[in-house]
Amino acid sequence: MQALKQSSRENIAGKALVEYQIFDVKSPIIITFSPAGYVLTSKDVDKGVAGWAFELFKKHKINIISFTAINEKHWFSVPEVADYIEKLSPLLNRFQERLGYGVSMGAFASAFYANQLKLDRLLLITPMDRPDHLKNLPHFNHAADFEGKITLIYDPLCPVDKEFALMFPPQTQYLKFYSVGHQVIESISKLGFLKTLVLSFIKDDINPMEFAINARGRKDLERYYSYLKRNPTKKNTAKRRKVIKDSFLNWNLKNPTAPINKILSKLTKGVKKRLPK
């Protein structure tokens, strides 16, 4: 890899789709890694399906390099991706600022490769550890050696995510989105401020108070009540369980079509998975 072209789309050994668009080398470049919920098949790649988050940044004319897993959830911990990143890294020096953005599996990868890619800032949403069968790969130190700024968004009531999130270094800025479990990005998206949040990150202008105000809208989401009903922290008292149950009932009364829409959505997703691609 001798130089970055203006745009490129490359299938890395059937493991990852790397898609990029360069607009202005004097502006920041953002490098994204896809979450476990966005894994492309080889047929998707052949058909030209875009990499995760690629179209958003391209639309806003932001320099973007998008890594998207192909066929399997490998946490980007595969030699083919590591080799590509090793060759890519020296080509990023010309950019004014290098940013990393990932969710869940992609947040792990963003932090894992942060130093190698010489990233300046990270936006990590609900970073998730590798599954047991991948933990024999190179050690992950939760970006302990990373000296840049980290913004990490998670739900403190999700025990697994909380444990992993709090292992990041002291300079990490935490934004808490309560009571939705691992579905933080889905909830932010449903509330309509995901794009604003990400573009604010590009400008290094995320306002924690504004985030907290927007996050209050989670009480309009079904996920807020259904997750609390699970008693994720195992600390709910009888009184607390009754409050949650009554609140969920009131939510359903205000949203009478929600259960039907949820069933239809699941059926639609099931049918799509069975259709040939």
HUFEN-V619786 format. One record per pair of residues at least 4 apart in sequence whose ideal C-beta (glycine too) atoms are under 6 Angstrom apart, sorted by the first residue. I is the first residue (numbers start at 1). J is the second residue. D is the distance in whole Angstrom. If there is no record, write none. Layout:
# HUFEN-V619786
I:J:D
I:J:D
This chain:
# HUFEN-V619786
1:87:4
4:22:6
4:91:5
6:22:5
7:21:5
8:20:6
9:19:5
10:18:5
11:17:6
11:45:6
12:16:5
12:18:6
12:80:5
12:84:5
13:80:4
14:70:6
15:70:6
15:78:5
15:80:5
16:67:5
16:69:6
16:70:6
16:81:5
17:45:5
17:51:5
17:68:4
17:70:6
18:67:6
19:51:4
19:54:5
19:66:5
20:65:4
21:58:5
21:64:6
22:63:5
23:61:5
23:63:6
25:94:5
25:95:6
26:96:6
27:63:6
28:96:6
28:97:4
28:99:6
29:63:4
29:95:4
29:98:6
30:64:6
30:99:4
30:101:6
31:65:5
31:100:5
32:53:5
32:66:5
32:101:5
33:67:5
33:76:6
33:102:4
33:106:4
33:109:4
33:110:5
34:38:4
34:52:4
34:68:4
34:69:6
34:106:5
35:103:4
35:104:4
35:105:5
35:106:5
36:73:5
36:104:5
36:105:4
38:52:5
39:69:5
39:73:6
40:44:4
40:45:6
40:49:6
40:68:6
40:70:5
41:277:6
43:277:5
44:49:4
50:54:5
50:55:5
51:66:4
51:68:4
52:66:6
52:68:5
53:66:6
54:58:6
54:64:6
54:66:4
57:62:4
57:64:4
74:78:5
75:105:5
75:108:6
75:130:5
75:134:6
76:81:5
76:109:4
77:134:6
77:137:5
79:83:6
85:113:6
85:116:6
89:116:6
89:117:6
92:98:5
97:120:5
98:118:6
98:119:5
98:120:5
99:121:5
100:110:4
100:114:6
100:119:4
100:122:5
101:123:5
102:106:3
102:107:4
102:109:6
102:110:4
103:107:5
103:125:4
103:185:5
104:126:5
104:128:5
107:124:4
107:125:6
107:127:4
108:112:6
108:127:5
108:128:6
110:122:6
111:143:4
112:140:6
113:117:5
114:119:5
114:122:6
114:143:6
114:146:5
115:145:6
115:146:6
120:148:5
121:148:5
121:149:5
122:150:5
123:151:5
123:201:5
124:152:5
125:153:5
125:184:6
125:185:5
126:154:5
126:161:5
126:182:5
126:184:5
129:164:5
130:134:4
130:135:6
142:167:4
142:168:5
143:168:6
144:169:6
150:172:4
151:173:5
151:206:6
152:165:6
152:168:6
152:172:5
152:174:6
153:175:5
153:177:6
153:184:6
154:161:5
154:165:4
155:177:6
155:178:6
155:180:6
155:181:6
155:184:6
156:162:5
156:176:5
157:178:6
157:179:6
157:232:5
157:233:6
158:181:5
158:182:6
161:165:6
161:182:6
168:172:4
175:211:5
177:184:5
177:215:5
179:224:5
179:227:6
179:228:5
180:184:6
180:187:4
180:223:5
180:227:6
181:227:5
183:187:6
183:223:6
187:218:6
187:221:6
187:223:6
188:194:5
189:194:4
191:217:4
193:197:6
193:214:5
200:205:5
200:206:5
201:206:6
218:224:5
219:224:6
222:226:6
222:258:6
223:227:6
225:248:4
225:251:6
228:244:5
229:244:6
231:236:4
236:240:4
236:241:5
257:261:6
